C-alpha cells in the first residue's frame, strides 16, 4: 500500500511502518500535514488502505475490492468528510456520529477522513474536539491539512501527527526567492519600521491581490521550512533554496508569523483596499518580532 511512496516520502513511510506495521499500535486519531505536497491526498488514501489491510483479515481478492471501493468512496466502513461550501459544518460531523451508532457492515475497523481540516469553523471544531475526546473502539479518525498551524492546538493534541516532506512550488524561481529573503531580513532587523520599506516590496511581491495571495503561500512555506529546520525535521538537502542567515528568527517568532499570515490572508479574501490592507499587514508582522 505504501511501497510507491517509499522514495518520495521515506520518513513518513518509515514512521508508519514502525509504529503501526511492526508494533501494531493503532491511534484513535491521526493528523497529517501535507506541507504543499501536491500528491498529499493520494498518499493519505494509500494510508487509509494500509490501515485497513493491517487490521483486517482480508484475502487478496477482498483487499483488491476494498481498495477499489475506497477509491470510489463506496467502501461501507470508510467515511470522507469534505468542506460543504467554504467550511466543514457541524451538521456533517453530527451525521458522521449518527452513522457510527450503527453496526459496522464488515465487523472490523472503521475510518473517517476529514479532508481540509483547516476548513473546520468554530462550531464544527468544537464538535470535532468532543468527538476526539470520546474515542470509540475500532474507529479511527484522520485529519488532513496543509500544515498544523491551520488547526486548533486542542485538536492537534489529541492526534498522532505525521508530517510529509516539503516540496516547493515548481514555479518558484530564484528572483522570487531572493525577494522573499530580502523581505524577511528587513522584517527581522527593522521590526516595526518595516512600513518604511513599503515601496521596495510592492512591485516585487504585492502588486495585485492575486500576486499577494501567491506571495503569502510562498512566504508561509518558507517560514514553515525555517521552523522545521530549527526543529531538526528537515535538512539543507530537503529544499531547493536555502540561506543560513534566515535562521536568525526565533522559534516563537516563526510560529507567530505563520499564524498571523493565515489570519491576514482571510481578511484579504474579502473585498478590501489592498493598499490599506498592506499597511495593516506590515504593522501586524512588526508586532510579532521579538
C-alpha positions in Angstrom: 0.0 0.0 0.0 2.8 2.4 0.8 5.5 1.0 -1.4 5.0 3.6 -4.1 5.7 6.4 -1.6 9.0 5.0 -0.2 11.3 7.1 -2.3 9.4 10.5 -2.2 8.2 10.3 1.4 10.7 8.0 3.2 10.3 9.4 6.7 6.5 9.1 6.7 6.6 5.5 5.4 9.3 4.5 7.9 7.3 6.1 10.9 4.1 4.4 9.8 5.6 1.0 9.2 7.4 1.1 12.5 4.6 2.4 14.7 1.8 0.6 13.0 3.1 -2.1 10.9 5.7 -3.6 13.3 4.3 -2.6 16.7 0.6 -2.9 15.7 -0.2 0.2 17.7 -3.2 2.0 16.4 -4.1 5.5 17.5 -7.7 6.7 17.6 -6.7 9.8 15.5 -4.0 10.9 13.2 -3.2 14.3 11.8 -1.3 14.5 8.5 0.2 17.8 7.4 0.9 17.7 3.7 3.2 20.8 3.5 2.2 21.7 0.0 3.0 18.2 -1.3 0.9 18.0 -4.4 0.1 14.3 -4.1 -0.7 14.5 -0.4 -4.3 13.3 -0.6 -3.2 10.4 -2.8 -0.8 9.3 -0.1 -3.4 9.8 2.6 -5.8 7.4 0.7 -2.9 4.9 0.5 -2.5 5.3 4.3 -6.2 4.5 4.7 -5.9 1.4 2.7 -2.8 0.4 4.7 -4.6 0.7 8.0 -7.5 -1.5 6.7 -5.1 -4.1 5.4 -3.1 -4.2 8.7 -6.1 -4.5 11.0 -8.4 -6.7 8.9 -8.1 -10.3 7.7 -8.6 -9.7 4.0 -7.6 -12.3 1.4 -6.1 -10.9 -1.8 -9.4 -10.6 -3.6 -11.1 -8.9 -0.7 -8.2 -6.5 -0.4 -8.4 -5.5 -4.0 -12.1 -5.0 -3.7 -11.6 -2.8 -0.6 -9.0 -0.7 -2.4 -11.3 -0.2 -5.4 -14.2 0.8 -3.2 -12.2 3.3 -1.2 -11.1 5.0 -4.5 -14.8 5.2 -5.4 -15.8 6.3 -1.9 -18.2 3.4 -1.6 -16.4 1.2 1.0 -19.0 0.9 3.8 -16.6 1.5 6.7 -14.8 4.5 5.2 -16.2 7.9 5.6 -14.9 11.0 3.8 -15.7 14.5 5.1 -15.1 17.4 2.7 -15.9 21.1 3.1 -19.5 21.9 2.3 -19.0 25.2 0.5 -16.4 27.3 2.4 -16.3 25.3 5.6 -16.8 21.8 7.1 -20.1 22.2 9.0 -21.1 20.9 12.4 -24.0 19.0 10.8 -21.6 17.0 8.7 -19.8 15.7 11.8 -23.1 15.0 13.7 -24.2 13.0 10.7 -20.9 11.1 10.9 -21.5 10.3 14.6 -25.0 9.0 13.8 -23.5 6.6 11.2 -21.2 5.3 13.9 -24.1 4.4 16.1 -25.0 1.7 13.6 -23.1 -1.6 13.4 -20.1 -2.0 11.1 -21.0 -3.8 7.9 -17.7 -5.6 7.9 -17.4 -6.1 11.7 -13.9 -4.5 11.6 -12.1 -1.2 11.6 -14.0 2.0 10.6 -12.1 5.1 9.4 -13.3 8.6 8.8 -11.1 11.1 6.9 -11.5 14.8 7.3 -10.0 16.5 4.3 -9.0 20.2 4.5 -9.3 20.1 8.3 -8.3 23.8 8.3 -11.9 24.5 7.0 -13.4 23.5 10.3 -15.3 26.5 11.6 -15.8 27.3 15.3 -18.9 25.1 15.7 -17.5 22.1 13.8 -14.1 22.4 15.6 -15.9 22.1 18.9 -17.8 19.1 17.6 -14.6 17.6 16.3 -12.9 18.1 19.6 -15.7 16.4 21.5 -15.6 13.5 19.1 -11.8 13.1 19.6 -12.2 13.3 23.4 -14.6 10.4 23.4 -12.9 7.8 21.1 -14.7 4.6 20.4 -13.1 1.2 19.8 -12.3 0.3 16.2 -13.0 3.8 15.0 -10.0 5.8 13.6 -10.0 9.5 12.5 -7.6 11.0 10.0 -7.4 14.8 9.7 -5.5 16.4 6.9 -4.4 20.0 6.3 -1.5 21.7 4.6 0.2 22.3 8.0 -0.6 22.0 11.7 -0.7 25.8 12.3 -4.1 25.9 10.5 -5.8 23.7 13.1 -6.6 24.3 16.8 -3.9 23.1 19.1 -6.5 21.4 21.3 -7.4 19.2 18.3 -3.8 18.5 17.4 -3.0 17.5 21.0 -5.4 14.5 20.6 -3.9 13.3 17.4 -0.7 11.5 16.4 1.0 13.8 13.9 2.7 12.8 10.7 4.4 15.4 8.5 5.1 14.9 4.8 8.3 16.1 3.2 8.3 19.6 1.8 8.1 20.1 -2.0 8.1 23.8 -3.0 6.1 25.0 -6.0 7.9 24.3 -9.3 7.1 27.9 -10.3 9.3 29.3 -7.6 12.3 31.0 -9.2 15.5 32.5 -7.9 14.3 36.1 -8.2 11.1 35.4 -6.2 13.0 33.6 -3.5 15.5 36.4 -3.2 12.7 39.0 -2.9 11.1 36.9 -0.1 14.5 36.5 1.6 15.1 40.3 1.5 11.6 40.9 2.9 12.3 38.6 5.8 15.7 40.1 6.5 14.2 43.6 6.6 11.4 42.4 8.8 13.9 40.8 11.2 16.2 43.7 11.5 13.8 46.7 11.3 10.8 45.3 13.1 8.1 48.0 13.3 9.9 50.1 10.7 9.0 47.6 8.0 6.4 50.0 6.6 9.2 52.4 5.6 10.3 49.9 3.1 6.9 49.5 1.5 7.8 50.8 -1.9 10.7 48.3 -2.2 8.3 45.3 -2.0 5.0 46.4 -3.6 6.1 45.9 -7.2 8.0 42.7 -6.5 5.6 40.9 -4.2 2.4 42.7 -3.6 1.5 44.4 -6.9 -2.1 42.9 -7.0 -4.4 40.9 -4.8 -3.7 37.8 -6.8 0.1 38.2 -6.6 -0.2 39.0 -2.9 -2.1 35.7 -2.2 0.6 33.8 -4.2 3.3 35.6 -2.2 1.6 34.6 1.0 1.6 30.9 0.0 5.3 31.0 -0.8 6.2 33.1 2.3 4.3 30.6 4.6 6.1 27.7 3.0 9.5 29.3 3.6 8.6 30.2 7.2 7.4 26.6 7.9 10.6 25.3 6.4 12.7 27.5 8.6 10.7 26.4 11.7 11.1 22.7 10.8 14.8 23.3 10.1 15.3 24.8 13.5 13.5 21.8 15.0 15.8 19.4 13.1 13.0 17.9 11.0 14.4 18.9 7.6 17.9 19.3 6.3 19.5 21.6 3.8 19.2 18.9 1.2 15.5 18.8 1.6 14.9 22.1 -0.3 15.9 23.8 -3.5 16.8 27.2 -1.9 18.4 27.9 1.4 20.1 30.7 3.3 21.6 30.2 6.7 21.1 33.9 7.7 17.3 33.3 7.8 17.8 31.1 10.9 18.1 34.2 13.0 14.4 34.1 13.6 13.4 32.5 16.9 11.0 29.6 17.0 8.4 31.7 18.8 8.7 34.4 16.1 8.3 31.9 13.2 5.2 30.3 14.8 3.5 33.7 15.4 4.4 34.8 11.8 2.8 31.7 10.3 -0.3 32.2 12.4 -0.5 35.9 11.5 -0.2 35.1 7.8 -3.2 32.8 8.0 -5.3 35.4 9.8 -4.3 38.2 7.4 -5.0 36.1 4.3 -8.5 35.5 5.4 -9.0 39.3 5.5 -7.6 39.6 2.1 -10.0 37.2 0.5 -12.8 39.8 1.2 -13.2 42.9 -0.9 -10.7 45.2 0.8 -8.5 48.0 -0.4 -5.1 46.4 -1.0 -3.0 49.5 0.0 -4.8 49.9 3.3 -4.6 46.1 3.9 -0.8 46.1 3.2 -0.3 48.8 5.9 -2.1 46.6 8.4 0.0 43.7 7.2 3.3 45.5 7.8 2.3 46.7 11.2 1.0 43.3 12.2 4.2 41.4 11.3 6.3 44.1 13.0 4.4 43.4 16.3 5.4 39.7 16.1 9.2 40.2 16.0 10.8 40.0 19.4 
